[in-house]
Structure formats: C-alpha cells, structure tokens
Amino acid sequence: MRLALLRAGEAAAAGEVPVGAVVVRDGEVIAAAANRMRSRCDPTAHAEMEALREAGLALGTSRLDECDLWVTLEPCAMCAGAIALSRIRRLYFAAADPKGGAVLHGPRLFGQATCHHAPEVFGGIGEKESARLLRAFFGERR
C-alpha cells in the first residue's frame, strides 16, 4: 500500500485526484500507476485501470488471476468491473468511498449475480493517509 500511496501523492502533485494502484504477483510489483484522467484526456484512466492495463501488458495476458491489486480508494463501478474481468485474486483498498465506491457501497458489484468473478476484498489498509491526501486535494480546490 505504501507504493500505491506514493503514486497517489504523485497524482495530486500533477493536479490529478490522488489515487494510486499497484498490481503484485508473488510479492513482486508488476505494475504501479496513478490517476491520469486529466493528463491523458481519458475518463477511463483511473489508477486501477492504468495498473491493470500495465500488468496485462507486462504479463502478456488479460487474466491476472495470480495477482493482487492494492489501491488507495474503494474502486468505482468501472474499475470494479475491470477487476472482476481481469480475475484479480485479492483487492486491498485504503479509504472507503460511500459516494462513488462500488465494492462496499453503491452497487456492490462483486455481490451481483451477473458478476462472474469476485476477488477477496480487504479494506481500510492505509485508510487515514489516503483520506488525508484526498481531503487536502479537494480542500485546496474548494
């Protein structure tokens, strides 16, 4: 989670919403990314999506079933869908997102009958630091 939080801080410094994500397999970092929606002019360039794309390319497969994803914010519906489709084994996230999250909040995507794969989910890891980054980022803009 430390690396994901570092990427989130880099995103904030670049004017992006501070979210970072890391894909790990057998203790080895396969991919690390941050939100890049503004810099890429791409609404799908969430940290999770970027990390999943990078990991797929690095491993030469769209199936990341031996991988774990660490992310600083509860994934949204788009990212949760991509996590399910990529067959991520475990999802670890820092801060819950009652407004935009889709894992523990909103549609709770992994619990839906139409979701064919659900990772093990662990929340609250690094929550205070992630929440602090998010509050500081949005506080500067209000």
PEVENUR-V139877 format. One record per residue. RES is the residue in one letter. PHI is phi in whole degrees, 0 to 359 (* if undefined). D_FIRST is the distance of its C-alpha to the first C-alpha in Angstrom with 1 decimal. Layout:
RES/PHI/D_FIRST, RES/PHI/D_FIRST
This chain:
M/*/0.0, R/304/3.8, L/294/5.4, A/297/5.0, L/294/6.1, L/298/8.5, R/296/9.8, A/298/10.4, G/297/12.3, E/295/14.2, A/298/15.1, A/301/16.5, A/298/18.5, A/269/20.0, G/86/21.1, E/264/18.7, V/301/17.0, P/285/13.6, V/230/11.3, G/232/8.9, A/216/8.2, V/222/7.7, V/255/10.3, V/233/10.5, R/228/13.9, D/51/15.2, G/78/12.3, E/254/13.0, V/287/11.2, I/266/13.8, A/205/12.8, A/219/10.6, A/210/12.1, A/227/12.7, N/304/15.4, R/221/18.8, M/298/21.3, R/288/23.5, S/293/23.5, R/262/24.3, C/50/26.5, D/221/24.9, P/295/24.0, T/266/22.0, A/276/19.7, H/289/16.7, A/305/13.2, E/297/13.1, M/297/16.7, E/298/16.3, A/293/13.6, L/296/15.8, R/298/18.8, E/298/17.6, A/294/16.6, G/301/20.0, L/294/21.8, A/296/20.2, L/265/21.1, G/70/24.3, T/204/23.9, S/269/22.9, R/263/22.1, L/252/18.5, D/290/19.3, E/257/17.9, C/246/14.4, D/243/11.3, L/245/9.5, W/248/5.9, V/219/7.0, T/277/7.3, L/217/10.9, E/309/13.0, P/297/14.6, C/283/18.2, A/298/21.1, M/299/21.2, C/291/17.6, A/298/18.0, G/298/21.2, A/293/19.8, I/298/17.2, A/297/20.2, L/294/22.4, S/277/20.1, R/66/19.9, I/308/16.1, R/286/16.1, R/224/13.1, L/245/11.2, Y/245/8.1, F/226/8.1, A/273/7.8, A/269/11.4, A/288/14.4, D/231/16.9, P/301/20.4, K/276/22.1, G/240/20.5, G/288/18.3, A/228/19.8, V/258/18.0, L/261/18.9, H/235/21.1, G/54/23.8, P/286/24.9, R/46/22.4, L/308/22.7, F/291/21.6, G/266/24.5, Q/280/27.1, A/299/29.9, T/278/29.5, C/272/25.9, H/275/26.6, H/216/23.1, A/233/20.5, P/285/17.2, E/292/16.2, V/238/14.1, F/228/11.8, G/248/11.2, G/87/10.6, I/275/7.3, G/79/6.8, E/302/9.9, K/297/12.1, E/292/10.3, S/296/9.9, A/298/13.4, R/297/14.7, L/300/13.8, L/295/15.5, R/298/18.4, A/297/19.1, F/299/19.1, F/286/21.4, G/297/23.4, E/290/24.5, R/260/25.8, R/255/27.8
